Amino acid sequence: MRDQKERVYSIERLTRNEFEYALELNLITQEQHDNYLQELNELTSYIYEKYKDSLAFYDEDWIKINDYYEKIVALDFVRDYTKEDLEDIWLIEM
């Protein structure tokens, strides 16, 4: 069974790469990029700190992660194969 934090890390890594790609192609502004990264960092910092000694997440935190995930896959600039990768990561063990 994959560690839940590993799943969050995978989502974080893919999302961060997608933001960098969108910025490089001028699909988003620097300000948007920074805002997206700030929101991502807040979520992942919260998760990593809260669950540093635990493998199981509480339901309310899964809801936060799911809401963030749904927001990301709804963004126009996120490439289809990235959305598919995020979906695969998200659906593992659900």
C-alpha positions as CSV (number, residue, x, y, z in Angstrom):
1,M,0.0,0.0,0.0
2,R,1.4,3.4,-0.9
3,D,2.0,5.9,1.8
4,Q,-0.7,8.6,1.7
5,K,2.0,11.3,2.0
6,E,3.7,9.8,-1.0
7,R,0.5,10.3,-3.0
8,V,0.3,13.9,-1.9
9,Y,3.9,14.4,-2.8
10,S,3.2,13.0,-6.3
11,I,0.3,15.4,-6.8
12,E,2.5,18.2,-5.5
13,R,5.3,17.4,-7.9
14,L,3.1,17.1,-11.0
15,T,1.2,20.2,-10.1
16,R,4.3,22.3,-9.4
17,N,5.8,21.1,-12.8
18,E,2.6,22.1,-14.6
19,F,2.7,25.6,-13.1
20,E,6.3,26.0,-14.2
21,Y,5.4,24.8,-17.7
22,A,2.4,27.2,-17.9
23,L,4.6,30.1,-16.8
24,E,7.3,29.3,-19.3
25,L,4.8,29.4,-22.1
26,N,3.1,32.5,-20.8
27,L,-0.2,30.7,-20.2
28,I,-0.3,32.2,-16.7
29,T,1.3,35.4,-15.3
30,Q,4.1,35.4,-12.7
31,E,1.5,36.6,-10.1
32,Q,-0.8,33.7,-10.9
33,H,2.1,31.3,-10.8
34,D,3.1,32.6,-7.4
35,N,-0.5,32.4,-6.1
36,Y,-0.9,28.8,-7.3
37,L,2.4,27.8,-5.7
38,Q,1.5,29.6,-2.4
39,E,-1.8,27.7,-2.2
40,L,-0.1,24.4,-3.0
41,N,2.6,25.1,-0.4
42,E,0.0,25.9,2.2
43,L,-1.8,22.6,1.6
44,T,1.2,20.4,1.4
45,S,2.9,22.0,4.4
46,Y,-0.3,21.5,6.5
47,I,-0.5,17.8,5.4
48,Y,3.2,17.1,5.9
49,E,3.3,18.7,9.4
50,K,0.0,17.2,10.6
51,Y,0.8,13.7,9.4
52,K,4.6,13.6,9.9
53,D,4.2,10.6,12.3
54,S,1.0,9.1,10.8
55,L,0.1,7.2,7.7
56,A,-3.7,7.6,7.8
57,F,-5.5,10.9,7.0
58,Y,-8.6,12.2,8.5
59,D,-11.7,12.6,6.4
60,E,-11.7,16.4,6.6
61,D,-8.2,16.4,5.2
62,W,-9.1,14.1,2.3
63,I,-11.8,16.6,1.5
64,K,-9.3,19.5,1.5
65,I,-7.0,17.5,-0.8
66,N,-9.8,16.4,-3.1
67,D,-11.1,20.0,-3.4
68,Y,-7.6,21.1,-4.4
69,Y,-7.2,18.2,-6.8
70,E,-10.6,19.1,-8.5
71,K,-9.6,22.7,-8.7
72,I,-6.3,21.8,-10.5
73,V,-7.8,19.4,-13.0
74,A,-10.4,22.1,-13.9
75,L,-7.7,24.7,-14.9
76,D,-7.6,25.3,-18.7
77,F,-3.8,25.3,-18.9
78,V,-3.2,22.0,-17.2
79,R,-2.3,19.5,-20.0
80,D,-4.5,16.4,-20.5
81,Y,-1.8,13.9,-19.8
82,T,-1.0,15.7,-16.5
83,K,-4.7,15.5,-15.6
84,E,-4.7,11.8,-16.4
85,D,-1.6,11.3,-14.2
86,L,-3.1,13.2,-11.4
87,E,-6.3,11.2,-11.7
88,D,-4.3,7.9,-11.6
89,I,-2.5,9.0,-8.5
90,W,-5.7,10.2,-6.9
91,L,-7.7,7.1,-7.6
92,I,-5.0,4.7,-6.3
93,E,-6.5,3.0,-3.2
94,M,-9.6,5.1,-3.2
